[in-house]
Amino acid sequence: MGAGQRPKEGAEVIDEARGLQETLTTWRHALHEEPEIGLDLPRTQEKVLAVLDDLGLEISTGTDTTSVTAVLRGTAREELAAGGASSSADPAPSAGSERPLAPSSGHRPVVLLRADMDALPVQERTGVGFTSRIDGAMHACGHDLHTSMLLGAATLLADNRHKLAGDVVLMFQPGEEGYDGASVMVREGVLDAAGRRADAAFGLHVFSSMEPHGRFVTRPGVMMSASDGLFVTVRGAGGHGSAPHAAKDPVTVAAEMVLALQTMVTRQFNMFDPVVVTVGRLAAGTKRNVIPDTAEFDATIRTFSEANREHMQRAIPRLLEGIAHAHGLEVDVRYAAEYPLTITDVAETEFAESTIAELFGQASGRHSRLAQPLSGSEDFSRVLAEVPGSFIGLSAVPAGVDPATSAFNHSPFATFDDAVLADGAALYAQLALAKTAELAAR
């Protein structure tokens, strides 16, 4: 096969997916116009169920969240066992060999595909024709595309279940944006929804910046940082602004703490194992000539190794308590562990990369590896901590737009191109087809 050529089965999946482009776009626009935030997404759940209900799946919904879990049972192995023709995704054994119909464990292969569904508390300013109709809410991170792509993959797989050599769990997740919805779904059994633990798990995420239009990105190992929260209240004694010596000013102490956090990062942590501390909220006082009793600030903390994450949890309280004590004030420090490191399995990432090459051509320029991890965080890390898998980025920067200057995810100006929907749906579907075939052949 020449460079850039696609095998027959990859071409078929791509062609079928692109035949759904108009439908995928309609689904995406409907989701975009009615964004919902957090763990309770009733309108989004309703839209997802309306599509899945006609596909012959085993569907369940969450108890503590409006999640949707759907199990699609493939029939390729049954048809092969009955003497039916082999499919391209479930190849026949070569002459003189005997290919098993199931993995050596005797279980059906299971692959999990995940899409998050929630939006952000952002007022949209893109000006697109399908702008959010919900004041103060926007799909500014592209989760409407993820959901539409996975719905497209469900449609493709349902139409090709005779080629599917195992089962697929479709995980439609609320609450990725700070609500840890993946943790809720794991607790409620999504990883075992097919009757046994999934063998592999894959997720997709679109970006509105960084990479050229249509490029997929992967990274084996640490792909995204851990994310933790820091919540600090400095307690002093209020007074008149003209007589700070007669008060205990928490504002200046809080300011010293903010700067000291940055100095600590440069002096206690290896620059080649980075740490990011960003204070995003700082609040104190009611009037310019009144020293308040308290000052507060909140920060987000990103680390790229478990060792640094543990070090941060010890070092920050020690630093802030020391500064407060030096000035005769008190401080309350709450360090909240949030999302763990997103660590992709090396073998499954290489499998995803080969699947991208299969679908779009080795020489197409559609794939690259990230040179370094992303400083964003993801609760798909909860799934990858339990099941080997990979997380794949896809640039949805509009064609012709410079990815270096386009608005990034979470911006009110973030714009995602509908043109990538079919390719994302095709990749989801092909990952399931190819991985179940690989597992069944072991």
ZIVEN-V586875 format. One record per backbone hydrogen bond with DSSP energy under -1.0 kcal/mol. NH is the residue of the N-H (numbers start at 0). CO is the residue of the C=O. If there is no record, write none. Layout:
nh->NH co->CO
nh->NH co->CO
//
This chain:
nh->4 co->1
nh->10 co->6
nh->11 co->7
nh->12 co->8
nh->13 co->9
nh->14 co->10
nh->15 co->11
nh->16 co->12
nh->17 co->13
nh->18 co->14
nh->19 co->16
nh->20 co->17
nh->23 co->19
nh->24 co->20
nh->25 co->21
nh->26 co->22
nh->27 co->23
nh->28 co->24
nh->29 co->25
nh->30 co->26
nh->31 co->27
nh->32 co->28
nh->44 co->40
nh->45 co->41
nh->46 co->42
nh->47 co->43
nh->48 co->44
nh->49 co->45
nh->50 co->46
nh->51 co->47
nh->52 co->48
nh->54 co->51
nh->57 co->70
nh->59 co->68
nh->61 co->66
nh->65 co->38
nh->66 co->64
nh->67 co->171
nh->68 co->59
nh->69 co->169
nh->70 co->57
nh->71 co->167
nh->73 co->165
nh->74 co->160
nh->75 co->163
nh->78 co->74
nh->79 co->75
nh->80 co->76
nh->81 co->77
nh->82 co->79
nh->83 co->78
nh->96 co->93
nh->105 co->102
nh->110 co->166
nh->111 co->199
nh->112 co->168
nh->113 co->201
nh->114 co->170
nh->116 co->172
nh->118 co->35
nh->119 co->137
nh->121 co->119
nh->124 co->411
nh->130 co->127
nh->132 co->32
nh->136 co->133
nh->137 co->119
nh->139 co->137
nh->145 co->141
nh->146 co->142
nh->147 co->143
nh->148 co->144
nh->149 co->145
nh->150 co->146
nh->151 co->147
nh->152 co->148
nh->153 co->149
nh->154 co->150
nh->155 co->151
nh->156 co->152
nh->157 co->153
nh->158 co->154
nh->162 co->159
nh->166 co->108
nh->167 co->71
nh->168 co->110
nh->169 co->69
nh->170 co->112
nh->171 co->67
nh->172 co->114
nh->174 co->37
nh->177 co->175
nh->180 co->174
nh->183 co->179
nh->184 co->180
nh->185 co->181
nh->186 co->182
nh->187 co->183
nh->188 co->185
nh->189 co->184
nh->191 co->188
nh->192 co->189
nh->194 co->191
nh->197 co->190
nh->198 co->109
nh->199 co->109
nh->200 co->387
nh->201 co->111
nh->202 co->389
nh->204 co->391
nh->206 co->393
nh->209 co->402
nh->210 co->208
nh->213 co->394
nh->214 co->211
nh->215 co->365
nh->216 co->392
nh->217 co->367
nh->220 co->343
nh->222 co->341
nh->223 co->341
nh->224 co->373
nh->224 co->375
nh->225 co->302
nh->226 co->338
nh->227 co->300
nh->228 co->335
nh->229 co->298
nh->230 co->333
nh->231 co->296
nh->232 co->331
nh->233 co->294
nh->234 co->329
nh->235 co->292
nh->236 co->247
nh->238 co->290
nh->240 co->288
nh->242 co->239
nh->245 co->242
nh->246 co->243
nh->247 co->236
nh->253 co->249
nh->254 co->250
nh->255 co->251
nh->256 co->252
nh->257 co->253
nh->258 co->254
nh->259 co->255
nh->260 co->256
nh->261 co->257
nh->262 co->258
nh->263 co->259
nh->264 co->260
nh->265 co->261
nh->266 co->262
nh->267 co->263
nh->272 co->269
nh->275 co->301
nh->277 co->299
nh->279 co->297
nh->280 co->297
nh->282 co->295
nh->289 co->286
nh->290 co->238
nh->294 co->233
nh->295 co->282
nh->296 co->231
nh->297 co->280
nh->298 co->229
nh->299 co->277
nh->300 co->227
nh->301 co->275
nh->302 co->225
nh->308 co->304
nh->309 co->305
nh->310 co->306
nh->311 co->307
nh->312 co->308
nh->313 co->309
nh->314 co->310
nh->315 co->311
nh->317 co->313
nh->318 co->314
nh->319 co->315
nh->320 co->316
nh->321 co->317
nh->322 co->318
nh->323 co->319
nh->324 co->320
nh->325 co->321
nh->326 co->322
nh->327 co->324
nh->328 co->323
nh->329 co->234
nh->331 co->232
nh->333 co->230
nh->335 co->228
nh->341 co->223
nh->343 co->220
nh->344 co->388
nh->348 co->344
nh->349 co->345
nh->350 co->346
nh->351 co->347
nh->352 co->348
nh->353 co->349
nh->354 co->350
nh->355 co->351
nh->356 co->352
nh->357 co->353
nh->358 co->354
nh->359 co->355
nh->360 co->356
nh->363 co->360
nh->367 co->215
nh->369 co->217
nh->373 co->222
nh->381 co->378
nh->383 co->379
nh->384 co->380
nh->385 co->382
nh->386 co->382
nh->389 co->200
nh->391 co->202
nh->392 co->216
nh->393 co->204
nh->394 co->214
nh->395 co->206
nh->400 co->397
nh->404 co->401
nh->405 co->401
nh->409 co->139
nh->410 co->407
nh->413 co->410
nh->416 co->395
nh->419 co->416
nh->420 co->417
nh->423 co->419
nh->424 co->420
nh->425 co->421
nh->426 co->422
nh->427 co->423
nh->428 co->424
nh->429 co->425
nh->430 co->426
nh->431 co->427
nh->432 co->428
nh->433 co->429
nh->434 co->430
nh->435 co->431
nh->436 co->432
nh->437 co->433
nh->438 co->434
nh->439 co->435
nh->440 co->436
nh->441 co->438
//
